[in-house]
Amino acid sequence: MSMFAPAACIARAISAPTRRAPPVISTTWSRNGEFSILGFMPNNDTATAWQGEIVLNEAQARHCARMHAHLLEEIAAADGWLSFERFMDIALYTPGMGYYSAGTHKLGADGDFTTAPEVSRLFGACIARQCAEVLSALGGGSILEIGAGSGRLAADILLRLETLGELPERYWILEISADLRDRQRSYFARHLPHLQGRVRWLDQPPEESFDGLILANEVLDALPVARFRWYRERVEELGVVIDGGRLGWAPRPASSRLAETCRRLSQAGGAWDDGYVSECCPRLGAWTQIVTRSLRAGAALWFDYGLPRSQYYLPERHDGTLLCHVRHRAHNNPFLYPGLQDITAWVDYTSLAEASRTAGFALSGFTTQSHFLAGLRVDREMQTMAGGDANQFARLANQARQLMLPGEMGERFKAMAWLKGLDVPLSGFSLLDLRHTL
């Protein structure tokens, strides 16, 4: 089967209705108060069995072929071996061809995965309540959202802030995809035309300092990662080569910096067997520092699936967390549909906590998505939205279950808060404090 998926190519994949990590941990408390592990899958706990069918149409096959040819050129220019971090960067972000830069529909029922804002307005309403607390404490300010997707989260936040009397001065959207910008503008025109004047799109973080908030929902999992293979006597970095015209994995000795990083990760996770494979995100600290440096006072709120480092790098998770999404199917082959599929890895929240200090922030909270929503009284938001309509309340209750149940998105997804120039309690982090696990 051709690795660039010609029109006749059929891939087999398991259904995966939301872009999410599998349920390998529980954040419920054991008697000794420690973060407890419930169980493990035998091999790669993010890998999936191949079943079902995906067929590319002619335009999609051409797009994959273009990206495949571009990758071959990049690999040749790199003397035949391309780091996986660079491969992921190209596959996701190359202008006009990368997954996040090309004009393909990504979110919702017609896309490749579903995020929390697509599940329910409750998610945005609760984030709005948290924003309102911060904006009130600051006496006003602006909001910067990184990667706004369909625009639904921004719209839900602005509409709820309007009713709370805490609209931001400006709502910036840092969005690199021209196609997504067009979709966002169209969505705002339909759903909040009276607030469009507050929204501005940016190609890079604002140069001017501002007070307020920075929001990032399911952004960190798409930062390119380095893949490695561990042995007691050596560490290999896994890269991408051309093998018979196809893309494939190939190792080379890891740099001293990557090898040292792997030693630290091994100490955090436990004793790894020879051949242990995982990933890390070398650019996380620098990237978060760049996107948050304009915030003079306020909060940065991060939402994504991920784990504390000691949980992420457990010996049992010996194939890492790399996962790809296409047409609501998940699989673990990043070479299958270059340019058409999402490529993600879980977030190492310990690294994100360390980055907060480097960026000049205080780590203010770390909790599960379920506890974040509960702390912001999602039950009251349900009542407000239902307005006495029992059927509407029942629909909202079903949506809340998907957002909050441990087997759905409630524990897989986490929330983290950074604060700068502000010392206030945040309701979203009031019910369960998991900072001690980092």
C-alpha positions as CSV (number, residue, x, y, z in Angstrom):
1,M,0.0,0.0,0.0
2,S,1.4,3.4,-1.0
3,M,2.2,5.6,2.0
4,F,0.8,8.6,0.3
5,A,-2.6,7.1,0.0
6,P,-3.7,7.2,-3.7
7,A,-7.3,7.4,-4.5
8,A,-7.9,3.7,-4.4
9,C,-6.2,3.3,-1.0
10,I,-8.3,2.1,1.8
11,A,-7.2,2.4,5.4
12,R,-8.8,0.6,8.3
13,A,-9.3,2.4,11.6
14,I,-11.3,2.4,14.8
15,S,-14.0,4.9,15.4
16,A,-12.8,7.8,17.7
17,P,-15.6,10.4,18.0
18,T,-13.5,12.9,20.0
19,R,-9.9,13.8,19.8
20,R,-8.8,12.5,23.2
21,A,-6.5,10.3,25.1
22,P,-7.7,6.9,26.4
23,P,-8.7,6.3,30.0
24,V,-5.6,5.0,31.7
25,I,-5.7,7.0,35.0
26,S,-8.1,8.1,37.5
27,T,-7.7,11.3,39.5
28,T,-10.0,10.1,42.3
29,W,-8.3,9.9,45.6
30,S,-7.1,6.7,47.2
31,R,-7.0,6.3,51.0
32,N,-3.5,7.6,51.2
33,G,-4.4,10.6,49.0
34,E,-2.2,9.7,46.1
35,F,-2.9,10.0,42.4
36,S,-4.1,6.4,41.6
37,I,-3.6,4.2,38.6
38,L,-6.6,2.0,37.6
39,G,-5.0,-0.1,34.9
40,F,-3.1,-0.4,31.6
41,M,-3.5,-1.7,28.2
42,P,-0.9,-4.3,27.2
43,N,1.0,-2.3,24.6
44,N,0.6,1.2,23.3
45,D,-2.4,2.5,25.2
46,T,-3.0,5.1,22.5
47,A,-2.7,2.8,19.5
48,T,-5.9,1.4,18.0
49,A,-6.9,-1.7,16.1
50,W,-7.4,-1.3,12.4
51,Q,-11.0,-1.9,11.5
52,G,-13.6,0.1,9.4
53,E,-12.7,1.8,6.2
54,I,-11.6,5.3,5.0
55,V,-11.5,6.1,1.3
56,L,-9.9,9.2,-0.1
57,N,-11.5,11.1,-2.9
58,E,-9.4,12.4,-5.8
59,A,-8.8,15.8,-4.4
60,Q,-7.7,14.4,-1.0
61,A,-5.4,11.9,-2.7
62,R,-3.8,14.7,-4.8
63,H,-3.2,16.7,-1.6
64,C,-1.5,13.7,0.1
65,A,0.6,13.2,-3.0
66,R,1.7,16.8,-3.0
67,M,2.6,16.7,0.7
68,H,4.4,13.3,0.2
69,A,6.5,14.8,-2.6
70,H,7.3,17.8,-0.4
71,L,8.4,15.6,2.4
72,L,10.6,13.5,0.1
73,E,12.3,16.8,-0.9
74,E,12.8,17.8,2.7
75,I,14.2,14.4,3.7
76,A,16.6,14.5,0.7
77,A,17.7,18.1,1.7
78,A,18.4,16.8,5.2
79,D,20.8,14.1,3.9
80,G,18.2,11.3,4.0
81,W,17.2,11.6,7.7
82,L,14.6,14.1,9.0
83,S,13.9,14.4,12.7
84,F,10.3,13.5,13.6
85,E,9.9,16.9,15.2
86,R,10.6,18.5,11.9
87,F,8.4,16.0,10.0
88,M,5.5,16.8,12.3
89,D,6.1,20.6,11.9
90,I,6.0,20.2,8.1
91,A,3.0,17.8,8.0
92,L,0.9,20.1,10.2
93,Y,2.0,23.7,9.4
94,T,3.5,24.0,5.9
95,P,1.7,26.9,4.3
96,G,-1.0,25.7,1.9
97,M,-0.3,22.0,2.5
98,G,0.0,21.3,6.2
99,Y,-3.0,20.0,8.1
100,Y,-3.6,23.2,10.0
101,S,-2.7,25.4,7.1
102,A,-4.7,23.9,4.3
103,G,-8.4,24.4,3.7
104,T,-9.8,21.2,5.0
105,H,-12.7,20.9,7.5
106,K,-11.3,19.7,10.8
107,L,-13.8,20.1,13.6
108,G,-17.3,18.7,14.3
109,A,-19.3,15.9,12.6
110,D,-18.0,16.6,9.2
111,G,-14.3,16.9,10.3
112,D,-11.7,14.7,11.9
113,F,-12.4,15.2,15.6
114,T,-14.6,16.9,18.0
115,T,-13.4,19.3,20.8
116,A,-15.2,20.4,24.0
117,P,-16.7,23.6,22.5
118,E,-18.2,21.5,19.7
119,V,-19.8,19.2,22.3
120,S,-21.6,21.9,24.2
121,R,-21.9,25.7,24.9
122,L,-21.5,24.8,28.6
123,F,-17.7,24.6,28.1
124,G,-17.4,28.1,26.8
125,A,-19.9,29.4,29.4
126,C,-17.8,28.1,32.2
127,I,-14.6,29.4,30.8
128,A,-16.4,32.8,30.5
129,R,-17.2,32.7,34.2
130,Q,-13.5,32.1,35.0
131,C,-12.6,35.0,32.6
132,A,-15.1,37.2,34.3
133,E,-13.4,36.6,37.7
134,V,-10.0,37.6,36.3
135,L,-11.3,40.6,34.4
136,S,-13.2,41.8,37.4
137,A,-10.1,41.5,39.6
138,L,-8.1,43.5,37.0
139,G,-10.8,46.1,36.5
140,G,-11.0,45.1,32.8
141,G,-8.7,43.8,30.1
142,S,-8.5,41.8,26.9
143,I,-8.5,38.2,25.9
144,L,-6.1,36.4,23.5
145,E,-7.2,33.0,22.3
146,I,-4.6,30.9,20.6
147,G,-5.9,28.8,17.8
148,A,-9.7,29.4,17.8
149,G,-10.8,26.4,15.7
150,S,-14.3,26.9,14.4
151,G,-14.7,30.1,16.5
152,R,-17.4,28.5,18.6
153,L,-15.5,28.8,21.9
154,A,-14.8,32.5,21.3
155,A,-18.4,33.1,20.5
156,D,-19.7,31.3,23.5
157,I,-17.3,33.1,25.8
158,L,-18.2,36.5,24.4
159,L,-21.9,36.0,24.6
160,R,-21.7,34.8,28.2
161,L,-19.4,37.6,29.2
162,E,-21.9,40.0,27.7
163,T,-24.6,38.7,30.0
164,L,-22.2,38.8,33.0
165,G,-21.3,42.4,32.2
166,E,-17.6,41.6,31.8
167,L,-16.9,42.0,28.1
168,P,-13.2,42.3,27.3
169,E,-11.9,45.5,25.6
170,R,-10.6,43.3,22.8
171,Y,-10.8,39.6,21.9
172,W,-7.7,38.7,19.9
173,I,-7.4,35.4,18.0
174,L,-4.0,34.2,17.1
175,E,-4.7,32.0,14.0
176,I,-2.2,30.9,11.4
177,S,-4.8,29.2,9.1
178,A,-6.4,31.5,6.6
179,D,-9.2,29.0,6.0
180,L,-10.0,28.8,9.7
181,R,-10.0,32.6,9.9
182,D,-12.7,32.7,7.2
183,R,-14.7,30.1,9.0
184,Q,-14.4,32.0,12.3
185,R,-15.5,35.3,10.6
186,S,-18.5,33.5,9.1
187,Y,-19.5,32.0,12.4
188,F,-19.3,35.3,14.2
189,A,-21.3,37.0,11.5
190,R,-24.1,34.5,12.0
191,H,-24.0,34.2,15.8
192,L,-22.8,37.5,17.3
193,P,-22.7,40.2,14.7
194,H,-23.1,42.9,17.3
195,L,-19.8,41.8,19.0
196,Q,-17.7,41.4,15.9
197,G,-16.1,44.8,16.4
198,R,-14.3,43.5,19.5
199,V,-12.6,40.6,17.6
200,R,-9.2,41.0,15.9
201,W,-7.1,38.4,14.2
202,L,-3.3,38.2,14.7
203,D,-0.5,36.4,12.8
204,Q,1.7,36.6,15.9
205,P,1.3,37.5,19.6
206,P,0.5,41.1,20.2
207,E,3.5,43.4,20.5
208,E,1.8,45.7,23.0
209,S,1.6,44.6,26.6
210,F,-1.9,44.0,27.9
211,D,-3.9,42.9,31.0
212,G,-6.4,40.1,30.8
213,L,-6.2,36.4,29.8
214,I,-4.6,34.0,27.4
215,L,-6.7,30.9,26.4
216,A,-5.4,27.8,24.7
217,N,-7.8,24.9,24.2
218,E,-6.3,21.8,22.6
219,V,-3.3,23.6,21.2
220,L,-0.4,22.1,23.1
221,D,-1.1,18.6,21.9
222,A,-0.3,19.7,18.3
223,L,3.1,21.1,19.1
224,P,5.7,19.0,17.2
225,V,7.5,16.4,19.4
226,A,10.7,14.5,19.2
227,R,10.5,10.7,19.3
228,F,13.1,8.6,21.1
229,R,14.0,5.0,21.9
230,W,15.7,4.2,25.1
231,Y,18.3,1.6,26.0
232,R,20.3,1.4,29.2
233,E,23.5,2.0,27.3
234,R,22.3,4.5,24.7
235,V,19.4,6.7,23.5
236,E,18.2,6.9,19.9
237,E,16.3,9.7,18.3
238,L,13.7,8.3,15.8
239,G,13.5,10.2,12.5
240,V,11.9,9.8,9.1
241,V,13.6,8.3,6.0
242,I,12.6,7.3,2.5
243,D,12.4,3.5,2.2
244,G,11.5,2.3,-1.2
245,G,9.7,5.5,-2.0
246,R,7.7,5.3,1.3
247,L,8.1,7.2,4.5
248,G,9.5,5.1,7.4
249,W,11.1,5.3,10.8
250,A,14.9,5.2,11.3
251,P,17.0,5.8,14.4
252,R,20.3,7.7,14.9
253,P,22.2,8.5,18.1
254,A,20.4,11.1,20.2
255,S,22.1,14.4,20.8
256,S,23.5,14.9,24.3
257,R,20.7,17.3,25.1
258,L,18.0,14.8,24.1
259,A,19.8,12.0,25.9
260,E,19.9,14.0,29.1
261,T,16.2,14.9,28.8
262,C,15.4,11.2,28.4
263,R,17.4,10.3,31.6
264,R,15.4,12.8,33.5
265,L,12.1,11.5,32.1
266,S,13.1,7.9,33.0
267,Q,13.8,8.9,36.5
268,A,10.4,10.5,36.8
269,G,8.5,7.6,35.2
270,G,10.3,4.6,36.5
271,A,12.7,1.9,35.2
272,W,12.3,1.6,31.5
273,D,13.0,-1.6,29.6
274,D,15.4,-1.5,26.6
275,G,13.5,-0.4,23.5
276,Y,11.1,1.9,25.4
277,V,9.7,4.5,22.9
278,S,8.1,7.8,23.7
279,E,8.2,11.5,22.9
280,C,8.9,14.8,24.4
281,C,8.3,18.4,23.3
282,P,11.6,20.3,23.2
283,R,9.9,23.6,22.1
284,L,7.2,23.7,24.8
285,G,9.0,26.1,27.1
286,A,10.2,28.5,24.4
287,W,6.8,28.5,22.6
288,T,4.8,29.2,25.8
289,Q,7.2,32.0,26.7
290,I,6.7,33.7,23.3
291,V,2.9,33.5,23.3
292,T,2.5,34.7,26.8
293,R,5.2,37.5,27.0
294,S,2.8,40.3,26.2
295,L,0.6,39.6,29.2
296,R,1.4,42.2,31.8
297,A,-1.1,41.1,34.4
298,G,-3.7,38.3,34.4
299,A,-4.0,34.6,33.7
300,A,-3.1,32.1,31.1
301,L,-5.5,29.1,31.0
302,W,-4.5,25.9,29.3
303,F,-6.9,23.0,28.4
304,D,-5.7,19.7,26.9
305,Y,-5.4,16.0,27.4
306,G,-2.2,15.1,29.2
307,L,-0.6,13.8,32.4
308,P,1.9,14.7,35.1
309,R,5.3,13.5,34.0
310,S,5.4,10.6,36.5
311,Q,2.3,9.3,34.9
312,Y,3.1,10.1,31.3
313,Y,6.4,8.1,31.3
314,L,5.4,5.0,33.2
315,P,7.2,1.9,32.1
316,E,3.9,0.3,31.0
317,R,3.3,3.1,28.4
318,H,6.2,1.9,26.3
319,D,5.1,3.1,22.9
320,G,4.4,6.7,23.8
321,T,1.2,8.6,23.2
322,L,1.5,9.6,19.5
323,L,-2.0,9.5,17.8
324,C,-3.4,10.5,14.5
325,H,-7.0,11.6,13.7
326,V,-8.8,11.5,10.3
327,R,-12.6,11.4,9.7
328,H,-13.3,10.6,13.3
329,R,-11.0,7.6,13.3
330,A,-7.8,7.3,15.3
331,H,-4.6,5.4,14.5
332,N,-0.9,5.6,15.2
333,N,0.7,5.8,11.7
334,P,1.9,9.4,11.2
335,F,2.9,8.6,7.6
336,L,-0.5,7.4,6.4
337,Y,-2.2,10.7,5.2
338,P,0.4,13.5,5.3
339,G,-1.4,16.8,5.2
340,L,-4.8,15.4,5.7
341,Q,-4.6,13.9,9.3
342,D,-4.0,15.5,12.6
343,I,-1.0,14.3,14.6
344,T,-1.0,14.7,18.3
345,A,0.8,13.7,21.5
346,W,-0.3,14.1,25.1
347,V,0.8,17.1,27.1
348,D,3.5,16.6,29.8
349,Y,1.9,18.9,32.3
350,T,5.0,18.9,34.5
351,S,6.9,20.5,31.6
352,L,4.1,23.1,31.3
353,A,4.3,23.8,35.0
354,E,8.1,24.3,34.7
355,A,7.5,26.6,31.7
356,S,5.3,28.8,33.9
357,R,8.2,29.8,36.1
358,T,10.5,30.4,33.1
359,A,7.9,32.7,31.6
360,G,7.5,34.7,34.8
361,F,4.2,33.3,36.0
362,A,3.1,31.6,39.2
363,L,1.4,28.2,38.8
364,S,-2.0,28.9,40.2
365,G,-4.0,25.7,39.5
366,F,-4.0,22.2,38.0
367,T,-7.1,20.1,37.9
368,T,-9.3,17.9,35.7
369,Q,-11.7,19.3,33.2
370,S,-14.6,17.8,35.2
371,H,-13.6,19.5,38.4
372,F,-12.9,22.8,36.5
373,L,-16.4,22.8,35.2
374,A,-17.9,21.8,38.5
375,G,-16.0,24.5,40.3
376,L,-17.5,27.1,37.9
377,R,-21.0,25.8,38.6
378,V,-21.8,24.1,35.3
379,D,-25.1,23.1,36.9
380,R,-26.2,26.7,37.1
381,E,-25.2,27.2,33.5
382,M,-27.4,24.3,32.5
383,Q,-30.3,25.9,34.4
384,T,-29.7,29.3,32.8
385,M,-29.4,27.9,29.2
386,A,-32.5,25.6,29.7
387,G,-34.7,28.4,30.9
388,G,-37.2,26.1,32.4
389,D,-37.4,23.8,29.3
390,A,-37.1,20.2,30.6
391,N,-36.2,18.8,27.3
392,Q,-33.4,21.3,26.8
393,F,-32.2,20.6,30.3
394,A,-32.0,16.9,29.5
395,R,-30.0,17.6,26.3
396,L,-27.6,19.8,28.3
397,A,-27.3,17.1,30.9
398,N,-26.2,14.6,28.3
399,Q,-23.6,17.1,27.0
400,A,-22.3,17.7,30.5
401,R,-21.8,14.0,30.9
402,Q,-19.6,13.9,27.8
403,L,-17.6,16.8,29.1
404,M,-17.3,15.5,32.7
405,L,-17.5,11.7,33.0
406,P,-14.2,9.9,33.6
407,G,-14.8,7.6,30.7
408,E,-15.5,10.5,28.4
409,M,-13.5,13.8,28.6
410,G,-13.7,14.6,32.3
411,E,-10.4,13.1,33.5
412,R,-8.4,12.8,30.3
413,F,-8.5,16.5,29.8
414,K,-6.9,18.8,32.3
415,A,-6.9,22.5,33.0
416,M,-3.9,24.5,34.2
417,A,-3.8,28.2,35.3
418,W,-0.8,30.6,35.3
419,L,-1.0,33.9,37.1
420,K,1.1,37.1,36.7
421,G,0.7,40.3,38.6
422,L,-2.4,39.0,40.2
423,D,-3.1,36.9,43.3
424,V,-6.8,35.8,43.4
425,P,-8.4,32.4,43.9
426,L,-9.8,30.9,40.7
427,S,-13.1,29.1,41.1
428,G,-12.3,26.5,38.3
429,F,-9.5,25.2,40.5
430,S,-11.2,25.3,43.8
431,L,-12.5,21.8,44.1
432,L,-9.5,19.6,43.3
433,D,-5.9,20.8,43.5
434,L,-3.5,18.4,41.6
435,R,-0.4,20.6,41.6
436,H,1.3,18.2,44.0
437,T,1.3,15.5,41.3
438,L,3.5,17.6,38.9
